[in-house]
Amino acid sequence: MPAIDGSAVVAAGEQLVPTPQGILLLTMNFYRDAELHGARLLLNLHRHLLDGDSQIKLTHHLADETRHAWLWTRRICDLGSTPIEVASGYQRRMGRRVGVPSDVTELLALTLVAENRAIERYRAHASRPEVDEETLEVLDSVTRDEHWHLEWIEAKLHELAQTRGGSKYAEELLERYRSIDREVYADLAADEARLANLLKGVAL
């Protein structure tokens, strides 16, 4: 599968067409990539949160993430394309900036920040006037799931933070990752805009 990293915009061996649909496909591939990498993060949490309640919630959450990736994959296919490998999407950029989390609270905080970013992106997309009905259905479906993801991850983070300084520790940890998230997303949004301009044939 060809990669998209800012140097090329290629899908299934063919140039993505410079149309609104081509730009939509580009966006969907970024969404799909984020969901797949979110699933990988949850698999890491599976090895650390071994209590029964967490295992149940993590497995449900993981099933949602992979289903979201499938919904975007199916929507891409329904539009006559195939998935693109995103070489430098949101999750990979966050990983490069954050490094390897040192414990489970850092994994939870990173997951919570990433989930918040996902729901913000989906809500912003759904608010656009030109969104087609089928894409809106996918956006609505994935957004509904994100609400309970945020609730249980945040509750678990604050629970475990009680042995590390309480809510103050949790909030400081979250703010550290939110700060990184803001910088990462600003760079990602600029790159996505540049790629969209390439699809439009705009000289940069």
C-alpha positions as CSV (number, residue, x, y, z in Angstrom):
1,M,0.0,0.0,0.0
2,P,1.6,3.3,-1.0
3,A,2.3,5.8,1.8
4,I,1.3,9.4,2.2
5,D,3.8,11.5,4.0
6,G,3.6,14.9,2.4
7,S,5.7,14.1,-0.6
8,A,3.0,12.3,-2.6
9,V,-0.7,11.7,-2.6
10,V,-1.3,8.3,-4.1
11,A,-4.1,5.7,-3.6
12,A,-4.2,2.2,-5.1
13,G,-1.4,3.2,-7.5
14,E,-3.4,6.1,-8.9
15,Q,-3.3,9.8,-8.1
16,L,-6.2,11.0,-5.9
17,V,-8.3,13.2,-8.1
18,P,-8.2,16.9,-7.4
19,T,-11.9,17.1,-6.5
20,P,-13.8,17.6,-3.2
21,Q,-14.2,13.8,-3.1
22,G,-10.4,13.4,-3.4
23,I,-9.9,15.7,-0.5
24,L,-12.5,13.9,1.5
25,L,-10.8,10.6,0.9
26,L,-7.5,12.2,2.1
27,T,-9.2,13.2,5.3
28,M,-10.8,9.8,5.8
29,N,-7.4,8.1,5.5
30,F,-6.1,10.3,8.3
31,Y,-9.1,9.3,10.4
32,R,-8.6,5.6,9.7
33,D,-4.9,5.8,10.6
34,A,-5.7,7.5,13.9
35,E,-8.2,4.8,14.8
36,L,-5.8,2.0,14.0
37,H,-3.0,3.6,16.1
38,G,-5.5,4.2,18.9
39,A,-6.2,0.5,18.9
40,R,-2.5,-0.2,19.3
41,L,-2.3,2.1,22.3
42,L,-5.2,0.2,23.9
43,L,-3.4,-3.1,23.4
44,N,-0.6,-1.6,25.4
45,L,-3.0,-0.8,28.2
46,H,-4.3,-4.4,28.1
47,R,-1.0,-5.5,29.5
48,H,-1.0,-3.1,32.4
49,L,-4.7,-2.9,33.6
50,L,-5.3,-6.5,34.6
51,D,-8.3,-6.1,36.9
52,G,-11.6,-7.6,35.5
53,D,-13.5,-4.3,35.1
54,S,-10.6,-2.7,33.1
55,Q,-10.2,-5.8,31.0
56,I,-13.9,-5.7,30.0
57,K,-13.8,-2.0,29.2
58,L,-10.6,-2.2,27.3
59,T,-11.8,-5.0,25.2
60,H,-15.0,-3.2,24.4
61,H,-13.1,0.0,23.7
62,L,-10.6,-1.9,21.5
63,A,-13.6,-3.4,19.5
64,D,-14.9,0.1,19.0
65,E,-11.6,1.4,17.7
66,T,-11.2,-1.4,15.2
67,R,-14.8,-1.0,14.1
68,H,-14.2,2.7,13.6
69,A,-11.2,1.9,11.4
70,W,-13.4,-0.5,9.4
71,L,-16.2,2.1,9.0
72,W,-13.7,4.6,7.5
73,T,-12.2,1.8,5.4
74,R,-15.6,0.8,4.1
75,R,-16.5,4.4,3.4
76,I,-13.3,4.9,1.4
77,C,-14.1,1.8,-0.6
78,D,-17.7,2.9,-1.1
79,L,-16.3,6.1,-2.7
80,G,-14.4,4.0,-5.2
81,S,-10.9,4.1,-3.6
82,T,-8.8,2.0,-1.3
83,P,-6.9,2.8,1.9
84,I,-3.6,4.7,1.9
85,E,-0.8,4.1,4.3
86,V,-0.4,7.3,6.3
87,A,3.3,7.6,7.1
88,S,3.0,10.5,9.5
89,G,-0.4,10.7,11.0
90,Y,-1.5,12.1,14.4
91,Q,-0.7,9.2,16.6
92,R,2.8,8.7,15.1
93,R,3.6,12.3,15.6
94,M,2.4,12.2,19.2
95,G,4.5,9.1,19.8
96,R,7.6,10.8,18.4
97,R,7.1,13.8,20.7
98,V,6.0,11.9,23.8
99,G,8.4,9.0,23.7
100,V,7.7,5.8,25.6
101,P,5.2,6.4,28.5
102,S,6.9,5.4,31.8
103,D,3.8,3.9,33.5
104,V,0.1,3.2,33.1
105,T,-1.1,6.7,34.2
106,E,0.9,8.2,31.3
107,L,-0.6,5.7,28.9
108,L,-4.1,6.6,30.2
109,A,-3.4,10.3,29.9
110,L,-2.1,10.0,26.4
111,T,-5.1,7.9,25.4
112,L,-7.5,10.5,26.9
113,V,-5.9,13.4,25.1
114,A,-5.9,11.4,21.8
115,E,-9.6,10.5,22.2
116,N,-10.4,14.2,22.9
117,R,-8.7,15.2,19.7
118,A,-10.6,12.6,17.8
119,I,-14.0,13.7,19.0
120,E,-13.1,17.4,18.3
121,R,-12.2,16.5,14.7
122,Y,-15.3,14.5,14.1
123,R,-17.6,17.1,15.6
124,A,-15.9,19.8,13.4
125,H,-16.3,17.7,10.3
126,A,-19.9,16.9,11.0
127,S,-20.7,20.6,11.3
128,R,-19.7,21.3,7.8
129,P,-22.6,22.1,5.5
130,E,-21.4,20.0,2.6
131,V,-21.1,16.7,4.5
132,D,-22.9,13.9,2.6
133,E,-25.4,11.7,4.5
134,E,-23.3,8.5,4.4
135,T,-20.2,10.2,5.8
136,L,-22.3,12.0,8.4
137,E,-23.7,8.6,9.5
138,V,-20.1,7.4,10.1
139,L,-19.2,10.6,12.0
140,D,-22.2,10.2,14.2
141,S,-21.5,6.6,14.9
142,V,-17.9,7.1,15.9
143,T,-18.6,10.2,17.9
144,R,-21.3,8.4,20.0
145,D,-18.7,5.8,21.0
146,E,-16.1,8.4,22.0
147,H,-18.2,9.8,24.8
148,W,-18.0,6.7,27.0
149,H,-14.4,6.1,26.0
150,L,-13.5,9.5,27.5
151,E,-15.6,8.8,30.7
152,W,-14.0,5.5,31.6
153,I,-10.4,6.4,30.7
154,E,-10.7,9.7,32.7
155,A,-12.2,7.9,35.7
156,K,-9.4,5.2,35.7
157,L,-6.7,7.8,35.4
158,H,-8.0,9.7,38.4
159,E,-8.4,6.5,40.3
160,L,-4.8,5.5,39.8
161,A,-3.5,9.0,40.3
162,Q,-4.6,8.8,44.0
163,T,-1.4,7.0,44.8
164,R,0.7,9.5,42.9
165,G,-0.5,12.8,44.2
166,G,-4.2,12.8,43.4
167,S,-6.1,14.9,41.0
168,K,-3.3,17.5,40.8
169,Y,-1.0,14.8,39.4
170,A,-3.5,13.7,36.9
171,E,-4.3,17.3,35.7
172,E,-0.6,18.1,35.4
173,L,0.0,15.0,33.3
174,L,-3.0,15.8,31.1
175,E,-1.8,19.4,30.6
176,R,1.6,18.1,29.5
177,Y,0.1,16.0,26.9
178,R,-2.5,18.6,25.8
179,S,0.4,21.0,25.2
180,I,2.1,18.5,23.0
181,D,-1.2,17.7,21.3
182,R,-1.8,21.3,20.4
183,E,1.6,21.6,18.8
184,V,1.3,18.3,17.0
185,Y,-2.2,19.0,15.7
186,A,-1.2,22.5,14.4
187,D,1.6,20.9,12.4
188,L,-0.7,18.1,11.2
189,A,-3.5,20.5,10.2
190,A,-0.9,22.6,8.2
191,D,0.3,19.4,6.4
192,E,-3.2,18.3,5.7
193,A,-4.0,21.7,4.2
194,R,-0.9,21.5,2.1
195,L,-1.8,18.1,0.8
196,A,-5.4,19.3,0.0
197,N,-3.8,22.2,-1.9
198,L,-1.7,19.7,-3.9
199,L,-4.9,17.8,-4.7
200,K,-6.4,21.1,-5.9
201,G,-3.4,21.7,-8.1
202,V,-2.4,24.8,-6.1
203,A,1.3,25.7,-6.3
204,L,2.8,26.1,-2.8
